[in-house]
Amino acid sequence: MDFNSTCKDKKKSVDQSILLCCKFFISESRNIAVLDAIERAARLNPETVIVNKFEDRAYNRARYTLVSYVMHDCTGSAIYSPLQQTVVSMAEAAFNAINLELHDGAHPRLGVVDDIVFHPLARASLDDAAWIAKAVAADFGNLFNVPVYLYGAAHPTGKALDIIRRELGYYRPNFMGSQWAGWSLSEILPLNPDEGPVTVSRAKGISMIGARPWIALYNIPILSTNVSAARRIARKVSARGGGLPTVQTLGLVHGEDSTEIACMLLEPNQIGADRVQNRVEMLAAQEGLDIEKGYFTDFSPEMVIEKYMNLISANNRS
Ligand SMILES: *[C@@H]1O[C@H](CO)[C@@H](O)[C@H](O)[C@H]1NC(C)=O
């Protein structure tokens, strides 16, 4: 028996233990009609589930956490996931409804669909996550004419998100010293994108699309409006500033009377939220500032899987 024919004949079936998680970050949270339109686009495909949603009005930014399965051919390569079409439909709704030129907020961003990251869940691999990131990136270039930068496992040399963002000037506020508004860079990008044109539409901006092992997102409020102090603390707690390894931070204005340290924990099982909380508390005390207990902006991977399983079986029953 020849291997190829065996391979071809093999029936593929959905395996609900090989899952991908997508975190979809958009530059809007204040306009409910826009979020509704994006959610309606997501719901067109019942095989993909919105497991969580996080909105921040001060940042004018929202994040959806989505999950679906991924299928492989008999050689083990990923070939299909319902997530791809869902993410593209959500992006289409976002590009139709959001104009980056009219957007402002207290969180950095360079696009209407600012960032999409895929994480493997359960028995899926990082290669599966990289496969879908590249497929979605190609769709962005072809369908929306939006420049895309790939990162992490989706990038040929594994380039990290923060490196690309820094090269593009992502972290520099362009409005009132601590805010971001409109498209602030040249329309000709300083760095060639991996997909799409080198010239940007100011209304859409650019998108980052990557694949990575799980990242925990943890924010710590500081009871002070002094953003220079928040930035100093953020820098000192971060790996880049010689603080905790695998921790990335941003010190941001957060509403009328506080600031916040937004943290990405790249290895949450090694350096977790408790370590970051303690370090920020110590550094804030040195500046004479009080902080609050931080909060995760999303569920743990175990909870994400559990929610997906519950929601998908509820969908199948209805
Ligand atoms: C903000 O904090 C810095 C220390 O990081 C301090 O030098 C400065 O005076 C503070 N500004 C205000 C307005 O309190």
Ligand as a Chemical Component Dictionary entry (heavy atoms), coordinates in Angstrom:
data_LIG
# 
_chem_comp.id                   LIG 
_chem_comp.type                 NON-POLYMER 
_chem_comp.pdbx_formal_charge   0 
_chem_comp.three_letter_code    LIG 
# 
loop_
_chem_comp_atom.comp_id 
_chem_comp_atom.atom_id 
_chem_comp_atom.alt_atom_id 
_chem_comp_atom.type_symbol 
_chem_comp_atom.charge 
_chem_comp_atom.model_Cartn_x 
_chem_comp_atom.model_Cartn_y 
_chem_comp_atom.model_Cartn_z 
_chem_comp_atom.pdbx_ordinal 
LIG C1 C1 C 0 6.362  63.175 39.058 1  
LIG O1 O1 O 0 7.274  62.214 39.487 2  
LIG C2 C2 C 0 8.631  62.568 39.319 3  
LIG C3 C3 C 0 9.462  61.409 39.791 4  
LIG O2 O2 O 0 9.347  60.317 38.948 5  
LIG C4 C4 C 0 8.936  63.835 40.085 6  
LIG O3 O3 O 0 10.270 64.221 39.819 7  
LIG C5 C5 C 0 7.992  64.947 39.679 8  
LIG O4 O4 O 0 8.179  66.070 40.496 9  
LIG C6 C6 C 0 6.539  64.472 39.807 10 
LIG N1 N1 N 0 5.660  65.490 39.249 11 
LIG C7 C7 C 0 4.613  65.939 39.933 12 
LIG C8 C8 C 0 3.783  66.969 39.220 13 
LIG O5 O5 O 0 4.321  65.554 41.044 14 
# 
loop_
_chem_comp_bond.comp_id 
_chem_comp_bond.atom_id_1 
_chem_comp_bond.atom_id_2 
_chem_comp_bond.value_order 
_chem_comp_bond.pdbx_ordinal 
LIG C1 O1 SING 1  
LIG C1 C6 SING 2  
LIG O1 C2 SING 3  
LIG C2 C3 SING 4  
LIG C2 C4 SING 5  
LIG C3 O2 SING 6  
LIG C4 O3 SING 7  
LIG C4 C5 SING 8  
LIG C5 O4 SING 9  
LIG C5 C6 SING 10 
LIG C6 N1 SING 11 
LIG N1 C7 SING 12 
LIG C7 C8 SING 13 
LIG C7 O5 DOUB 14 
# 
